[in-house]
């Protein structure tokens, strides 16, 4: 097992483990944005004087973020399983 195969160096982007990727912090940012979109959407939906379309747009954005979070989580699990198979 060479150390160049499992690197986090930004000089090796072809290794698919580059420091320039968002990774874990991107997932945290998506969670925060998802929660904010849902909370603001509920607030717009509850307030009668505000337009309801804004709430539905925010719910749609939240749904897209939720799907992307699930996609990222599944991808991370697959990568970790693949890495475990390589280590064995």
Secondary structure by P-SEA (a helix, b strand, c coil): ccccccccccccccccccccccaaaaaaaaaaaaaaaaaaaaaaaacccccaaaaaaaaaaaaaaaaaaaaaaaaaaaaaaaaaaaac
